[in-house]
Amino acid sequence: MKKLKYLFALPAVLLCSCNDFMDLSTEQNIPTEDAYNTVQDVQNGLNGIYYALGHYYFYGRNVIALGDIAADNAVASAATGHFLSLNRYNFSDTDGDLNYIWIGGYRVLDRTTRTIQGAYRLLENTENHYLSETDIASLHSYISQSCAIRALAAHKLVNIFALPYRNTQTNSQLGIVVLKDEPIEAFDVVKRSTVEETYAQILSDIAEAKATYAYVDNYNAGTNEDGLILLDQYYMNKAAIYGVEARVSLDMGNYAQAILAADSALTLRAANPVTNEGYLNMWSSTAISDEDIFTIAKSEDDNLSANALNTLYGSYRCAVTSDLVRLFGANDIRLKLISGTHPKKFDGIPTSQAVNNIPVFRVSEMHLILAEAYAQTGDIAAAQEHLFFTAKRNTDLTEADLPSDKDALLAFIAQERRRELFEEGFRWYDARRTGERISVSNGAYQNFDIAAFLYPVPASEINAGFGVEQNIGWEETLPE
């Protein structure tokens, strides 16, 4: 039996030309039943998913940049103007970067839905399609990756364009337009689901990702060879699926499930802790490190130029805030990744200043999820243990120095997430999740309740007239 290989190139296929996700686009000209006739077709669809996910419209820049620049971690430059409207909260529903996030997110949702549907259609008639056992296992792997990526993309979109999930509420507030069994075809009239329904679909996608990956595990167990070449950290591997679940569960306040999922992600990744030197060096390399669970691969061939995170924090002069810098101890090794107020995580590799991998899930994030979830459930000792995994990067700190009071410990964890995950796009989403009031726009607005705020749906989508409702009154949630 031939080994099942999961290593794919990432070409720019199925490029979308739409201005909003209801418009007629290239991939929507071909019905799914005609576009996915072979296993190779499904793999090509998956390649298109990874391309869309890593595009600067979405996870390749904008959703990450928003996470720091719209919060208290970073500030935009008035001289260059890039991300300035989001930083200063003087945007409108025609803001370009918000429009790109909407388009980019729905490209991912559309492509994942079509790829999942196409793979299942092949599996419904394996004999007529002459599918081998390896083909069948491959298709299950493609479905698993697509489901997990759809969950990841939907989770970002609902956090940006809807009010946050609250585990003590009915969550009947408007969410996003959910894609499940069928893609949205050109000119279809749709409606937004509730936040409750959106999260139900996200959890369903995670469950399906795990179930279809289980088929691959069973196939691997039955082979007489050394085993399959499993997905590495450039792809939505099994550990990364649990990473999605851990992040979503923490967001929902389901701390027990967050603990189970984060622990599973770490167990499956089975990585060795990086040294301080290794931690600093990994940011100037595109090689997989022991910190990576799932990372978006970038290379010099991508020709990122002006659209790279590197450029945003480089020649476009976005910078971290002095408030963030003050959170670091004098002997915290992570301070070496900041020069003045210039963050250096995305300063490129020696041969290209525009190239860095973009980490989506890291080992350190899983430990911080465990720390917060354990603290919320009252297990202070376990919380301190996982917190110290990253906090020890301040070499002056010992585990005994960590707070033992629950509220003080949670406050420390929130600060530690800023220290560990700065420039990686977490802070804005964290403040929404926890309800922490923060200053934004480099201190221009104080005590801002991000949890009560939501961005407008882009005007281009509303004006297209296919049923998407605007977030009525979003202007009233702006900081004052």
C-alpha positions in Angstrom: 0.0 0.0 0.0 1.4 3.4 -1.0 2.0 5.9 1.7 -0.6 8.7 1.8 1.2 12.0 1.3 -0.4 15.2 2.5 2.1 17.7 1.4 0.7 20.2 -1.1 1.9 23.2 -3.0 0.0 26.4 -2.5 -0.7 27.9 -5.9 -3.1 30.8 -6.4 -6.1 28.8 -7.8 -9.7 29.6 -8.1 -9.1 33.3 -7.7 -12.2 35.3 -6.6 -12.9 38.5 -8.4 -16.0 39.6 -6.4 -16.5 42.8 -4.5 -18.9 41.1 -2.1 -19.5 37.4 -1.6 -22.9 37.5 -3.3 -21.4 38.6 -6.6 -20.8 36.3 -9.5 -17.2 35.1 -9.3 -14.8 32.8 -11.2 -15.4 29.7 -9.1 -19.1 30.3 -9.0 -19.4 29.9 -12.8 -18.7 26.2 -12.4 -21.2 24.1 -10.5 -19.6 22.1 -7.7 -20.7 18.8 -9.2 -18.7 19.7 -12.4 -15.7 21.2 -10.6 -14.8 18.2 -8.4 -14.6 15.1 -10.5 -11.3 13.7 -9.2 -9.3 13.5 -6.0 -6.9 16.0 -7.7 -9.7 18.4 -8.1 -10.5 18.3 -4.4 -6.8 18.8 -3.6 -6.7 21.8 -5.9 -9.7 23.2 -4.1 -7.9 22.7 -0.8 -4.9 24.6 -2.2 -7.2 27.4 -3.0 -8.5 27.4 0.6 -5.0 27.8 2.0 -4.2 30.5 -0.5 -7.4 32.5 0.5 -6.7 32.0 4.2 -3.2 33.3 3.9 -4.1 36.2 1.6 -3.5 39.7 3.1 -7.2 40.3 2.9 -7.7 37.9 5.7 -5.3 35.9 7.9 -2.2 37.0 5.9 -2.5 40.5 7.3 -5.8 42.2 8.1 -7.4 40.2 10.8 -4.0 40.0 12.6 -3.3 43.7 12.2 -6.7 44.7 13.5 -6.1 42.6 16.6 -3.2 44.9 17.7 -3.8 48.2 16.0 -7.4 48.5 16.9 -6.5 47.8 20.6 -3.9 49.1 22.9 -0.9 47.1 21.6 -0.1 49.1 18.5 -0.6 52.4 16.8 -0.8 53.4 13.1 1.2 56.2 11.5 -0.5 59.4 10.5 2.3 60.0 8.0 1.6 56.8 6.0 -2.1 56.4 6.8 -2.2 52.6 6.7 -4.7 51.2 9.1 -5.1 54.7 10.5 -8.9 54.8 10.3 -9.2 51.5 12.3 -6.6 52.7 14.8 -8.4 56.0 15.4 -11.9 54.7 15.1 -12.9 57.2 12.5 -13.8 54.7 9.8 -17.1 54.3 8.0 -19.0 51.3 6.5 -16.9 51.9 3.3 -13.6 51.3 4.9 -11.3 49.3 2.6 -9.6 47.1 5.2 -12.9 46.1 6.7 -14.2 45.3 3.2 -11.2 43.2 2.5 -11.7 41.2 5.7 -15.3 40.5 4.8 -14.4 39.5 1.2 -11.4 37.5 2.4 -13.4 35.6 5.1 -16.2 34.7 2.7 -13.7 33.5 0.1 -12.5 31.0 2.7 -16.0 30.0 3.7 -17.1 29.6 0.1 -14.0 27.5 -0.9 -14.2 25.3 2.1 -17.9 24.6 1.6 -17.4 23.8 -2.1 -14.4 21.5 -1.4 -16.2 19.7 1.4 -19.2 19.2 -0.8 -17.1 18.0 -3.8 -15.2 15.5 -1.6 -18.3 14.0 -0.2 -19.8 13.6 -3.7 -16.8 11.6 -4.7 -17.1 9.5 -1.6 -20.7 8.7 -2.3 -19.8 6.7 -5.3 -16.3 5.4 -4.8 -16.5 2.5 -7.3 -17.6 4.7 -10.3 -14.8 7.1 -9.4 -12.3 4.2 -9.1 -11.1 5.4 -5.7 -8.4 3.5 -3.9 -8.2 3.2 -0.2 -5.5 5.9 -0.3 -7.8 8.1 -2.3 -10.6 7.7 0.2 -8.2 8.5 3.1 -7.0 11.5 1.2 -10.5 12.8 0.7 -11.3 12.4 4.4 -8.1 14.4 5.2 -9.2 17.2 2.8 -12.6 17.3 4.4 -11.1 17.5 7.8 -8.8 20.3 6.9 -11.5 22.2 5.2 -14.0 21.9 8.1 -11.4 23.2 10.6 -10.4 26.1 8.4 -14.1 27.0 7.9 -14.5 27.0 11.7 -11.4 29.2 12.1 -12.6 31.7 9.5 -16.2 31.9 10.8 -14.9 32.4 14.3 -12.9 35.5 13.1 -15.7 36.9 11.1 -18.3 36.6 13.8 -16.0 38.3 16.3 -15.4 41.2 14.0 -18.9 41.8 12.6 -21.1 40.7 15.5 -21.4 41.2 19.3 -19.4 38.6 21.3 -20.7 35.3 22.5 -21.7 35.3 26.1 -22.3 31.9 27.9 -24.8 33.4 30.2 -27.0 34.8 27.4 -29.3 33.5 24.7 -26.9 35.0 22.0 -29.8 36.0 19.7 -27.8 38.9 18.4 -27.0 38.9 14.6 -24.0 36.7 13.7 -22.8 36.1 10.2 -24.2 34.4 7.1 -23.5 30.7 7.9 -22.4 28.3 5.2 -23.0 24.6 5.9 -24.0 22.0 3.3 -24.3 24.3 0.2 -22.3 27.2 -1.1 -24.0 30.5 -1.7 -24.5 30.8 -5.5 -24.7 34.1 -7.4 -27.8 36.1 -6.7 -29.0 33.9 -3.8 -30.9 35.8 -1.2 -29.6 35.1 2.3 -29.9 36.2 5.9 -27.6 36.4 8.9 -27.7 33.7 11.5 -27.7 34.5 15.2 -24.4 34.4 17.1 -25.8 31.2 18.8 -26.4 29.6 15.4 -23.0 30.7 14.2 -21.2 29.2 17.1 -23.3 26.0 16.7 -22.0 25.7 13.1 -18.4 26.4 14.2 -18.6 23.6 16.8 -20.2 21.3 14.2 -17.4 22.0 11.8 -14.8 21.2 14.6 -16.6 17.9 15.4 -16.7 17.0 11.7 -13.0 17.8 11.3 -12.2 15.5 14.2 -14.5 12.7 12.9 -13.1 12.8 9.4 -9.5 12.9 10.7 -10.3 9.8 12.7 -10.8 7.9 9.4 -7.3 8.8 8.5 -6.0 7.6 11.9 -7.8 4.3 11.3 -6.3 4.0 7.9 -2.9 4.7 9.3 -3.3 2.0 12.0 -4.2 -0.6 9.3 -1.2 -0.1 7.1 1.6 -2.6 7.0 4.2 0.1 6.3 5.8 2.6 8.6 2.6 4.7 8.6 1.4 7.7 6.8 3.2 10.9 6.2 1.0 13.0 8.5 0.2 16.6 8.0 3.0 18.9 9.2 2.7 22.3 10.8 2.1 24.0 7.4 -1.3 22.4 7.3 -4.4 22.1 9.5 -3.1 19.0 11.2 -4.8 17.1 14.0 -3.2 19.2 16.8 -4.3 22.4 15.0 -7.9 21.1 14.9 -7.8 20.9 18.7 -6.2 24.3 18.7 -9.3 25.7 17.0 -11.5 24.0 19.5 -9.5 25.3 22.5 -9.6 28.9 21.2 -13.4 28.7 20.5 -14.1 27.0 23.8 -12.3 29.7 25.8 -14.2 32.3 23.8 -17.5 30.6 24.8 -16.5 30.3 28.5 -16.5 26.5 28.2 -13.4 26.2 30.3 -13.5 22.4 30.8 -13.6 21.8 27.1 -10.9 24.4 26.5 -8.7 22.5 28.9 -9.3 19.2 27.2 -8.8 20.6 23.7 -5.6 22.6 24.5 -4.1 19.7 26.3 -4.9 17.4 23.3 -3.3 19.9 21.0 -0.1 19.9 23.1 -0.1 16.1 23.4 -0.5 15.7 19.7 2.2 18.3 18.8 4.6 16.6 21.2 7.1 19.5 20.8 10.1 20.2 23.0 10.1 23.6 24.7 12.2 26.1 22.8 15.3 27.7 24.4 15.4 31.4 24.8 17.8 31.6 21.9 15.6 29.4 19.8 12.6 31.5 20.6 14.3 34.7 19.4 15.7 33.1 16.3 12.5 31.5 15.1 11.0 34.8 14.1 13.7 35.3 11.5 13.3 31.9 9.9 10.6 30.2 7.8 11.6 26.8 9.2 9.1 25.1 11.5 10.0 25.5 15.2 8.9 23.6 18.2 6.5 26.5 18.9 4.5 26.0 15.7 1.3 24.0 15.7 -0.1 25.5 12.5 1.6 28.3 10.6 0.8 30.0 7.3 3.9 29.5 5.1 5.3 32.4 3.2 8.2 32.6 0.8 10.0 35.0 -1.4 8.0 33.7 -4.4 4.8 35.1 -2.8 6.0 38.7 -3.8 4.1 40.1 -0.7 5.7 43.6 -0.9 3.3 46.3 0.3 0.7 43.8 1.5 2.9 42.0 4.1 2.6 42.4 7.8 6.3 43.1 7.6 5.7 46.3 5.5 2.8 47.4 7.8 5.2 47.4 10.8 8.2 48.5 8.7 8.0 51.2 6.0 4.4 52.0 6.9 5.6 52.7 10.4 2.9 51.0 12.6 4.5 50.6 16.0 3.8 49.1 19.4 2.6 51.4 22.1 4.8 52.5 25.0 2.1 51.1 27.3 2.8 47.6 25.9 6.6 48.1 26.2 6.2 49.0 29.9 4.7 45.6 30.6 8.0 43.8 30.1 10.5 43.3 32.8 14.1 44.5 32.2 15.3 41.0 31.6 12.4 39.6 29.6 14.0 38.1 26.5 11.0 39.2 24.5 12.1 42.8 24.8 14.8 41.8 22.2 11.9 41.6 19.7 11.1 45.3 20.2 13.4 48.1 19.2 12.1 51.3 20.8 8.5 51.0 19.7 9.3 48.9 16.5 8.2 45.3 16.9 10.5 42.8 15.2 8.5 39.6 15.0 7.8 40.3 11.3 11.1 41.9 10.2 11.6 39.2 7.6 14.3 36.6 7.0 17.9 37.4 6.1 17.2 37.2 2.3 13.9 39.1 2.3 12.4 41.7 4.6 8.9 41.0 3.4 8.8 37.3 4.2 7.8 35.7 7.5 5.6 32.7 8.3 2.4 33.7 10.1 1.7 31.6 13.1 -1.9 30.7 13.6 -1.6 28.4 16.6 1.5 28.2 18.8 2.4 26.0 21.7 2.6 29.0 23.9 -1.0 30.0 23.1 -2.2 26.6 24.2 -0.4 27.0 27.5 -2.0 30.4 28.0 -5.4 29.0 27.2 -4.8 26.3 29.8 -3.6 28.9 32.4 -6.7 31.0 31.9 -9.2 28.1 31.9 -7.6 26.5 35.0 -7.7 29.9 36.7 -11.4 30.3 35.8 -12.2 26.9 37.3 -10.2 27.6 40.5 -7.2 25.3 39.9 -4.6 28.0 40.8 -1.7 25.6 40.9 -2.4 24.2 37.4 -2.9 27.7 36.1 0.4 28.9 37.5 2.2 25.9 36.0 1.0 26.6 32.5 1.4 30.3 32.9 5.1 30.0 33.8 5.7 28.2 30.5 5.7 31.7 28.9 6.2 33.9 31.9 9.7 32.5 32.6 10.8 34.3 29.5 11.2 37.1 32.0 14.3 35.6 33.5 13.9 37.6 36.7 10.6 35.8 37.4 10.1 32.6 39.4 6.9 30.5 39.6 6.6 31.6 43.2 6.3 35.2 42.0 3.0 34.4 40.2 -0.2 35.6 41.9 -2.2 33.1 43.9 -5.4 35.1 44.1 -7.8 34.2 41.2 -8.5 37.8 40.1 -4.9 38.8 40.3 -3.8 35.7 38.4 -6.4 36.4 35.6 -5.1 40.0 35.4 -1.6 38.7 35.1 -2.6 36.2 32.4 -4.2 39.0 30.4 -0.9 41.0 30.6 1.1 37.9 29.8 -1.0 37.3 26.7 0.0 40.8 25.6 3.7 40.2 26.3 3.7 36.8 24.5 1.4 37.4 21.6 2.0 41.0 20.6 2.0 41.7 16.9 0.3 38.3 16.4 -3.2 39.9 16.5 -4.8 38.7 19.8 -5.3 41.7 22.0 -8.5 43.2 20.4 -10.2 39.8 20.4 -9.0 39.1 24.0 -10.5 42.3 25.4 -13.8 41.5 23.7 -13.8 38.0 25.2 -13.0 39.0 28.7 -14.9 42.3 28.8 -11.7 44.2 29.8 -12.0 48.0 29.2 -9.0 49.4 27.5 -7.6 52.6 26.0 -7.4 52.7 22.2 -6.0 55.0 19.5 -2.8 55.4 21.5 -4.7 56.5 24.5 -7.0 59.0 22.8 -10.0 57.0 24.1 -10.0 55.6 27.6 -12.1 52.9 29.3 -13.4 51.6 25.9 -15.8 48.7 26.2 -14.8 46.6 23.1 -17.3 43.9 24.2 -20.1 46.4 23.4 -18.6 47.4 20.1 -19.0 45.9 16.6 -17.9 46.8 13.2 -20.3 47.6 10.4 -21.0 45.1 7.6 -19.3 46.7 4.5 -21.7 49.0 2.5 -20.8 47.1 -0.7 -22.4 44.0 0.8 -25.5 45.8 2.1 -26.0 47.7 -1.2 -25.7 44.5 -3.2 -29.2 43.8 -2.0 -29.1 40.1 -1.3 -30.5 40.1 2.2 -27.5 40.8 4.5 -28.6 43.2 7.3 -26.5 46.0 8.6 -25.5 46.2 12.2 -28.0 48.9 13.1 -26.6 51.5 15.5 -23.0 50.4 15.2 -21.9 54.0 15.2 -23.3 54.4 18.7 -20.8 51.8 20.0 -17.7 53.8 18.9 -15.4 55.0 21.6 -15.9 58.6 22.9 
